[in-house]
Amino acid sequence: MTIHTERLAALRAHLATLDLTGFVVPLTDEYMSEYVGDYAQRLAWLTGFKGSAGSAVVLADTAAMFTDGRYTLQVREQVDAADWQFVQVPAASMADWLRTNAREGDRIGFDPWLATVDWVAATERALSDVGAVLMPVDANPIDALWTDRPAPSPAPMTVQDDSLTGRTSADKRAAVGEWLAERRVDAVVLTALDSIAWTFNVRGSDVARTPVALSYAIVHADGTAEMFVAPGKVGEEVARHLGNAVTVRPMADFAATLGRFAGKRVAADPDRAVAAIHEALCRGGATVVAERDPTVLAKAIKNPVEIAGHRSAQARDGAAMVRFLKWFEETAPSGTLTELSASDRLEAIRGETGLLRDLSFDTISATGAHAASPHYKATVESNAPILPGQLYLIDSGGQYADGTTDITRVMPVGEVSDEMRDRFTRVLKGHIAIDTAIFPDGTLGGHIDGFARRPLWEVGLDYAHGTGHGIGAFLSVHEGPQRIGAPNYPGGGPLEPLRAGMMLSNEPGYYKAGEYGIRIENLLLVVERDIPGGDLSMLAFETLTFVPIERSLIVPALLTDAERAWVDGYHARVEALLGPLLDNETAAWLSAKCAPLS
């Protein structure tokens, strides 16, 4: 019996003592974060799944893991199929599964600090169809079993200087106050950690790879605010930075404070504020106004200072990537590298800049069949040697004070197959189609998603993830609401009109299970584009990432003249930007990589 089988049995036994026949285990925290601190990794503790998105349901005699297409292979490698059913979303949903598997009289528990109001309502409807009920718990039952559960991070909050943010916190809070006044709302509860970091111009190190501090905030219509954090996290510098208009309170006061808005109208984001927050507001007599967090769109549209900072971070990071790719090309054919040794080398090279604060996510260092799992994470157990004949995929990024980066490149190890080169070129064609797209103001990301897929569709192929996500300014590597993708692809949710100032990734891919994976990723900035003679306000993309795309994997005959010109033009810009940042030997290597296609 494995440790995770024992934990599943222990959870079922504990649920019985609570008069529950089941329990829901999401991969999130009380802030509805995508990436969570170690203390909130309940799904991994129970199941062994180490992906960044998923959930589980445990019933008395069956259990299910819910993951999207990015984790189809990974979940089966990490989670015991003898204990768990595997359900892929969004093709199926947890509500659908419960309608089929829950029984009349079942009492299925959930943690109201880890679920949204809409999720609760949908799940209650599904369970009522079969005569079962959803029961909130006062304490998460997994925490009673997880005896060595880490404590939340005590790391101090830090100031993000106005010279990097381009706007003061007072200005941002005043804008939130105006938003509240327009809606005749008295206050808004901010729960998303990146929203709080952005609004108050603070950062932290409480969540690996995302520079945020565990906190809640309430902003009032007059621009004043209350911030709730654990004692000791706000030092003198941060306190001076926040000023007298922001009252710092202990985290333990948050729930009680929510009960003090009797007769007031309080906004809370139904997608970001958990059910327990809504319940506390209602119980205290407040009217809850369901509105999207007012900082979400403002945070997504970068100001000139943030854009300039991002360009600096990209150049620095691009030079580090070039140094890594040169080292990899020279070292990999020896057969001495592994997935972990390669990713460790890249992190070390980024660290040599002296400005790296953290990685922006756990590096996806994947060779051969592992690269066919889009979000594969190498572990000591899975760490594979990088061998000749394979494609090696490295998806990585850095957190710098002036910007967050995210880039994917693929490198051959020795000779690779014609099929691999064909697929690589088709992915490149889709990448170019997004990069060169021109579209009317108001276009949704879903409207252009098919541009990236067409070269693959033409030969009956596709990829099971979105084409692009938003990115923060020294914040989350996955930042909404903007994205490029259809609603039924992972990272979904309502599609947002693209607006000038938004940053997105451009990362089409192709994955052949058991053999190889390909993805080409750059970051883009949405810009206004004047079309002479046109009568519409148009938008386009400006490329932000400059690192060579492996020319030996490109089949020039598959490219149009315009696509060949794009590749040559892109590489000319790469060399011009990065050449001066490199030593002579590396600059010469880069020059060869950026030579025009023959």
Secondary structure, 3 states (H helix, E strand, C coil): CCHHHHHHHHHHHHHHHCCCCEEEEECCCCCCCCCCCHHHCHHHHHHCCCCCCCEEEEECCCEEEEECHHHHHHHHHHCCCCCCEEEECCCCCHHHHHHHHCCCCCEEEECCCCCEHHHHHHHHHHHHCCCCEEEECCCCHHHHHCCCCCCCCCCCCEECCHHHHCCCHHHHHHHHHHHHHHCCCCEEEECCHHHHHHHHCEECCCECCECCCCCEEEEECCCCEEEEECCCCCCHHHHHHHCCCEEEEEHHHHHHHHCCCCCCEEEECCCCCEHHHHHHHHHCCCEEEECCCCHHHHHHCCCHHHHHHHHHHHHHHHHHHHHHHHHHHHHHHHCCCEHHHHHHHHHHHHHCCCCEEEECCCCEEEEHHHHHCCCCCCCCCCCCECCCCCEEEEEECEEECCEECCEEEEEECCCCCHHHHHHHHHHHHHHHHHHCCEEECCCEHHHHHHHHHHHHHCCCCCCCCCCEEECCCCCCCCCCCCEECCCCCCCCCCCCECCCCCEEEECCEEEECCCEEEECEEEEEEEEECCCCCCCCEEEEEECCCCCCCHHHCCHHHCCHHHHHHHHHHHHHHHHHHHHHCCHHHHHHHHHHCCCCC
